[in-house]
Amino acid sequence: MSHRNIILIGPMGSGKSTIGNIIARRLHREFQDSDHFIEKRTGVDIARIFDVEGEQGFRDRESNALNELLGANDRVIATGGGSILREENRQLLKQKGYIIFLDTSVNQQMHRLRRDKKRPLLQTENPRERLETLLAERRPIYLDLADLAVKTDKRVARRLAADIIDQLPESLI
């Protein structure tokens, strides 16, 4: 059986890129972050895409990026937090990979994102309220999609990555 991709989903600040990188190195796979892929492809950062094209334009680019990234096998892919909002993306993720939801509290997100000025959805008067709203909307979708859900709060990235690898189906290792 050919390997499938390992896909990390979860809210911004959940550690998808950090954990994904560690898992990819340990399993000798290529790591891709869909947001970085989009930035490399367009030559501008996500915030600029939001400014120029709005969230809709960004989501279009995100769907295209996921299609391309999931066209190959044996990758570890970190998705953007909102990539699960579109039904077409959810179908693609389900079809092309083993999905790991990094379940992270708003407190943990606030801590990790406290110095981040680049996230368009956090450029608001009340970032905590925005994170709470986004998590309330998205968490049921993350849970529904996930083959594996792991709590990330107060976990060291290397240890968490090792625990995830221990829980992967044999066919993915």
N, C-alpha and C positions, 0 to 999 in steps of 0.2 A: 504493500500500500504506500502510495506516495505521501510524503509528509504534507501537512497543511500548515498554513501560517499560524503564528501565535499573535493574537491581536489584543492589545491593551486598551480598555475603555475606562472612562471615569471622568470626574470633574477636573477643571483646571487646578493645578497644584496638587494632584493626587500622586505624582511621581511616575507617570507613564513613561516619560523619556528616560529617566534615571534607571528605573527598574527594567525597562525594555532593553536598554543597553547592556546591563549586567547579564540578563537572561540570554541575549544574543551571543555575547562573548562566551559564556559558559557552554552554550549548545553549538557553538561554531556556526552561527547563522548571521546573515546580513540583518542589520537593524535599520529601520526607516521610521522617521517621525513625519507624519503627514503635513503638519504645519511647516516644518523646516523644508520639506520637499516642495511645498507651494512657494515658499519664500525664495528658494534657490531657482525655481522655474520662472518666477515672475521678476526676480531681481529687486523686489521690495518687501518690506515686512508686512505682517498680517494687519497691523493697525492701519497702514497706508491703503491696503486693499479695502478694508472696512470704510475708510474715509471716501475713497473714490467710487467704489462699486456698491457700498452698503453691505449689510449682512447677507442679503440674497445673492449678490455677486460672489461673495466669499464662499457661500455654501455651494454654489455651482462649481467653483474651482476645487472645493474640497471633495465633492462627488467624483469629479474627473480624476483627481489625485488618487483617491481610494481605488477607483477602477484600475488605474495604471499600477499602483503598488501591489494590489492583490492579483494582478495578472501573473505574477511569479509565485513560486512555492518556497517553503522553507525560510521565510522571513519572519522577523519579529517586528511588528508594526505598532507604533503608538499613534492613536487617533486623536483628533481634536475633541475636546469635551462635548461639542455640539454635533459631532458627525452623526450621532445616532438619531437626530431629529427627523431625518428624511427616511421614509419607508424604503426607497430604493437602496440606500446605504445599509440599512438594517438587513435587508435580504442578502446583499453582497457580503457583508461581514459574516453572517450565519453560514453562507454557502462556502466561503473561502478560508475559514479559519476557526481556530479554537479561541474563544473569547474569554478574557480574564478582566473582571471588573475590579478596579482598585477603589474600594469603598472608603471614602475619606470624609471626615466631619468638616463642617464649616469652620470650626475653630482651627483645625489643622490647615485648611486652605488659607485662612487669614494669616496664620503664622508663616506659611511658606511663601505667600504672595505679597507680604507686607511691603516689600521694596520694589515690586514689579510695576513699572509704569507703562508697560507695552501692551497690556491686555485691553483691547477695546471695550469688552463688556464690563470691565471694572472701572472705567473712567466715568464715575458717577459720584454723587454726593455721599451715598451710603453703600460702599462696596459689600459690607456684611449682608445687608438686606438683599442685594442683587445675588450674592452667592446662595443665600437661603432660598430665594425664589427659583433660581436655576436648578438647585439640587432637588427641590420639591417637584419640579416639572420632570427632571431627567432621571432621577434615581429609579423610579419604577421601570423605566425603559432599560436602563443599565442592567437591573436585576433580571428582567425578562430575557434579555439577550445573552447573559453570562452563562458560560459553561462552568466557570469557577468564579466565586466572589471572595475577595480577601480584604479584611480590615487593614488599613495602613497606619492608623494613628499610633504614634509613639513607637514605630517600628524602624529599625535600621535597614536601609535599602539592601545591603548585601544579604542580610539574614532573611528579609522578606522575599528577595529573588530566589534564594536557596529553598525556602519553604514552598514557593510557587512551583519550582522545578520538581520538587519532591511529589507534588500533587498532580503533575501532568500525566496524561495517559501515556502508556509505554510507546505507542505509535508516534509520539511527538518528540521523543528523546533520541 
